[in-house]
Structures are given as structure tokens and as C-alpha cells.
Amino acid sequence: MIILGHSDVREILSGSEQQTLEVVRSAYRRHDEGRSAVPHSVFLRFPGDNRNRIIGLPAFAGGDKPVAGMKWIASFPGNVERGLQRASAAILLNSLENGHPEALIEGSQISARRTAASAAVAAQELTAGDPPTGVTLIGTGVINLEVFRFLTEALPSIEELTVFDTDAERAASFAEKCQEIKPVKANQAATIDEAMAAQKLISFATTAIEPHTGLDACQPGTVVLHLSLRDLYADAIVAARNVVDDADHVCREGTSLYLAQQQTGGRAFIDAPIGALLRGTANVDRGPDEIVVYSPFGLGVLDMALADFVRTEAEQRGLGATFNDFIPA
């Protein structure tokens, strides 16, 4: 058993944005080919508490080097007010020969980076032929910071940034952090509508637990990365073109797409999964003025694939701690 802590994972993933993007692309392709197993996530909630939760994501990623395991990720939004990260996570990888646990890996960075890479992969695919020159980030936490990092890798055309958060001071500090990643022109929007109107690429990464906005303020042809899944009204989802990672996963747990499914009685509003777009087996036939919303539930197969990349790199570099007697001989 190898155990990899936060510093080990950070060392491996820092500067590995292009490798991470390719890990995510490959995982999505394999998932669309039916070469993965991704059961529904398990949500642990607490009586009388509708804000905090812990989620279990089991998954198997097939391919030349298959991997299986579980991510256990806690989301406690109140941590932010105490100067702590909202999310914490651990990933356990199991042997496919005997089922024994082989690796325990600190997972918050893997989770944030696979989410951000997923957004960047989708943005690159959905803006092909008309790359954006700017991006609006709504929500100024760790996820959108990583989204900005990966977007600037996948879309070097981005030279302008608009940020919005209900905490204006936090938004200003966040913009400065983004400029350390890439020195772009940064603007702080006073309202969410102003933010949504500013750029044709938008990323939502908030802690919203129910829809709070539509898409009327967006420019025609905007691409929306709806990472937090519960920001948009059902009517807005139904009126847009929609790309998901997996319809069975994303249309549950009170997401905006779940509400759209309840409203329409089906999933006809979903145009395509991202894996099929990457494989070239599907496309989104949209007019130049139509808005596209990408809503990824966050498949555990991405976590397993990226965790395996981290584990392999750690073994090659001699990082982490190894315990030979973790399980009975």
C-alpha cells in the first residue's frame, strides 16, 4: 500500500496540465465506448443539515491499464468562512487481481483538477472554430481557479477575465490569483447579470443548492460551463442546447437538469454526451446564436484515471510512504 499526501500530489500535478487534459479526454472516450463502470454516487447527508454532505464515487476505468477504486469527498461550505477549503477528499485504489487496496491518495487536488480539466476539454470542443478571447468566472473558489488555469492551457486565446462573487472582497482577491496564473485583463462585475453579459464563455462553480438565475443576460452563442449543476432555472436548461458527461448521473440529486427532466417528462433537451463529441460520433447542431450549457456531474472514472496517473508518477519518483503490512499477509 502506498500512501500519498497533499504535497506529493501537488508536486506531481503542478505543471502537468496537458497530461491531465489528455487523461480526462481519454477517460471520457472510454466511458462513451462502454469501457468503464460508474455506479451512481452515494450521498451521505445529515439530519437537519441540507448544506453539508459526503459523497462516495466508486468507478472502474478500462483501457490498456485498467483501474478501480472509490473517491470519498466531503463538501462543507462553511469551511470557507473559517479559512479552510470547502472540500476534502481521499481516493482508494484497489488491485484488479485480488481486490486488495493498493493506494490511498489525498484527493482534493485530483478532484479539483479533473473537474477543471473536464470544463476545459468541453470548452475547447464547444468553441472549436471560434475560440473565446475572454471568460467569466461566477464563484471564486478553488474550482474556478483551477478552471482558469486549465482554460488558459486549452484556450490560449483567452486574454480577458470577468469575475463575480457575492463577496466582492473575495472576488477581488481571486482576480489577483488568476493574474498570477496568466496576466490577463481582469474585471470585477457588480451583478451576476453584468458578469454573464461580459464574456461568451462562462463558468459556474458556486455552492448554490437551488437555481437562482436564467440565461437571458448572456450574449448570443455563449458557452456555459455549469459545473455546480444547480445554478440555472429549469426553463433556461430546456431552452438551451445541452451537453452532459452522463445523462443517468446528471439528472438526479436535485440538479437543474433533474428539474428540467421533471418539467418536460424526459431527457430530450440533452443533445449529446461529451464523450461522443470527443469521439466524433455525435455533434451539437446549433445555430450561431444558440446558447450551449455543459453540465458534468463529475464521474468517478475521471478520479480513478487521474489518481492512477498520480500513483504511477509517485512510484517512478519514489514519493509517498509504503506500508507492507496494511492488510493481513
Backbone hydrogen bonds, N-H to C=O, Kabsch-Sander energy under -0.5 kcal/mol:
donor,donor_aa,acceptor,acceptor_aa,energy
2,I,102,E,-2.3
3,I,321,A,-3.2
4,L,104,L,-2.5
5,G,3,I,-0.5
9,V,5,G,-2.2
10,R,6,H,-2.6
11,E,7,S,-2.3
12,I,8,D,-1.8
13,L,9,V,-2.6
14,S,10,R,-2.2
16,S,13,L,-2.3
20,T,16,S,-2.5
21,L,17,E,-2.6
22,E,18,Q,-1.9
23,V,19,Q,-2.2
24,V,20,T,-2.3
25,R,21,L,-2.5
26,S,22,E,-2.5
27,A,23,V,-2.2
28,Y,24,V,-2.4
29,R,25,R,-2.3
30,R,26,S,-2.5
31,H,27,A,-2.3
32,D,28,Y,-2.3
33,E,29,R,-1.6
34,G,31,H,-1.3
35,R,30,R,-2.9
37,A,60,F,-2.1
42,V,56,G,-2.5
43,F,41,S,-0.5
44,L,42,V,-0.6
44,L,54,I,-3.4
45,R,43,F,-0.7
46,F,49,D,-0.7
46,F,52,N,-0.5
49,D,46,F,-2.3
53,R,75,S,-1.7
54,I,44,L,-2.2
55,I,73,I,-3.2
56,G,42,V,-2.7
57,L,55,I,-0.5
57,L,71,K,-3.0
59,A,69,G,-2.2
60,F,37,A,-2.5
61,A,67,V,-3.1
62,G,35,R,-2.0
62,G,60,F,-0.6
67,V,61,A,-2.1
68,A,94,N,-0.6
69,G,59,A,-2.1
70,M,92,L,-2.2
71,K,57,L,-2.0
72,W,90,A,-2.7
73,I,55,I,-2.7
73,I,71,K,-0.5
74,A,88,S,-3.0
75,S,53,R,-3.1
76,F,74,A,-0.5
76,F,86,R,-2.5
79,N,76,F,-2.5
80,V,77,P,-1.5
81,E,78,G,-0.6
82,R,78,G,-0.7
82,R,79,N,-1.1
83,G,80,V,-1.6
84,L,79,N,-2.8
88,S,74,A,-1.7
90,A,72,W,-1.7
91,I,105,I,-2.6
92,L,70,M,-2.7
93,L,103,A,-2.5
94,N,68,A,-2.5
95,S,100,H,-3.3
99,G,95,S,-1.0
102,E,93,L,-3.3
103,A,93,L,-1.5
104,L,2,I,-2.5
105,I,91,I,-2.8
106,E,4,L,-2.6
107,G,89,A,-2.6
108,S,89,A,-0.7
111,S,107,G,-2.9
112,A,108,S,-2.4
113,R,109,Q,-2.6
114,R,110,I,-2.5
115,T,111,S,-1.8
116,A,112,A,-2.4
117,A,113,R,-2.7
118,S,114,R,-2.1
119,A,115,T,-2.0
120,A,116,A,-2.4
121,V,117,A,-2.8
122,A,118,S,-2.2
123,A,119,A,-2.7
124,Q,120,A,-2.6
125,E,121,V,-2.0
126,L,122,A,-3.0
127,T,123,A,-1.4
128,A,125,E,-0.8
130,D,127,T,-2.4
135,V,160,E,-1.7
136,T,201,L,-2.8
137,L,162,T,-2.8
138,I,136,T,-0.6
138,I,203,S,-3.0
139,G,137,L,-0.6
139,G,164,F,-2.6
145,L,141,G,-1.6
146,E,142,V,-2.2
147,V,143,I,-2.6
148,F,144,N,-2.4
149,R,145,L,-1.9
150,F,146,E,-2.6
151,L,147,V,-2.9
152,T,148,F,-2.2
153,E,149,R,-0.8
154,A,150,F,-2.7
155,L,151,L,-3.4
158,I,155,L,-2.0
159,E,133,T,-3.5
160,E,133,T,-1.1
161,L,185,K,-3.0
162,T,135,V,-2.4
163,V,187,N,-2.3
164,F,137,L,-2.0
168,A,166,T,-0.8
171,A,167,D,-2.1
172,A,168,A,-2.1
173,S,169,E,-2.0
174,F,170,R,-2.3
175,A,171,A,-2.3
176,E,172,A,-1.5
177,K,173,S,-1.7
178,C,174,F,-2.3
179,Q,175,A,-1.9
180,E,176,E,-0.9
181,I,177,K,-0.9
181,I,178,C,-0.8
182,K,178,C,-2.2
184,V,182,K,-2.3
185,K,159,E,-2.2
186,A,184,V,-0.5
187,N,161,L,-2.7
189,A,163,V,-2.6
189,A,187,N,-0.5
195,A,191,T,-1.9
196,M,192,I,-2.5
197,A,193,D,-1.8
198,A,194,E,-0.8
198,A,195,A,-0.7
199,Q,195,A,-0.7
202,I,223,V,-2.4
203,S,136,T,-2.7
204,F,225,L,-3.0
205,A,138,I,-2.6
205,A,203,S,-0.6
212,H,231,D,-2.7
213,T,231,D,-1.7
218,C,215,L,-1.5
219,Q,196,M,-0.6
221,G,289,D,-1.6
222,T,219,Q,-1.5
223,V,200,K,-2.6
224,V,222,T,-0.5
224,V,292,V,-3.2
225,L,202,I,-3.8
225,L,223,V,-0.5
226,H,224,V,-1.0
226,H,294,Y,-2.7
227,L,204,F,-1.0
227,L,225,L,-1.5
228,S,204,F,-1.1
229,L,226,H,-0.6
233,Y,213,T,-2.1
237,I,233,Y,-1.8
238,V,234,A,-2.6
239,A,235,D,-1.9
240,A,236,A,-1.0
240,A,237,I,-0.8
241,R,291,I,-2.9
242,N,269,F,-0.5
243,V,293,V,-2.7
244,V,272,A,-1.6
245,D,295,S,-0.8
249,H,246,D,-0.6
250,V,246,D,-2.5
251,C,247,A,-1.7
252,R,250,V,-0.9
255,T,252,R,-1.3
256,S,229,L,-3.2
259,L,255,T,-2.2
260,A,256,S,-1.9
261,Q,257,L,-2.3
262,Q,258,Y,-2.3
263,Q,259,L,-2.1
264,T,260,A,-2.3
265,G,261,Q,-2.4
266,G,261,Q,-0.6
270,I,267,R,-2.0
271,D,242,N,-2.5
271,D,269,F,-0.5
272,A,242,N,-1.3
274,I,244,V,-2.7
277,L,273,P,-1.6
278,L,274,I,-2.4
279,R,275,G,-1.8
280,G,276,A,-1.0
281,T,276,A,-2.0
282,A,276,A,-1.0
285,D,283,N,-0.8
286,R,284,V,-1.4
290,E,287,G,-1.3
292,V,222,T,-2.2
293,V,241,R,-3.0
294,Y,224,V,-3.3
295,S,243,V,-2.6
295,S,293,V,-0.6
297,F,295,S,-0.5
302,L,299,L,-1.5
303,D,299,L,-0.8
304,M,300,G,-2.4
305,A,301,V,-2.1
306,L,302,L,-2.5
307,A,303,D,-2.7
308,D,304,M,-2.2
309,F,305,A,-1.6
310,V,306,L,-2.2
311,R,307,A,-2.9
312,T,308,D,-2.6
313,E,309,F,-2.3
314,A,310,V,-2.6
315,E,311,R,-2.2
316,Q,312,T,-1.9
317,R,313,E,-2.0
318,G,314,A,-1.1
319,L,314,A,-2.4
321,A,3,I,-2.4
323,F,1,M,-3.0
324,N,322,T,-0.5
326,F,323,F,-0.7
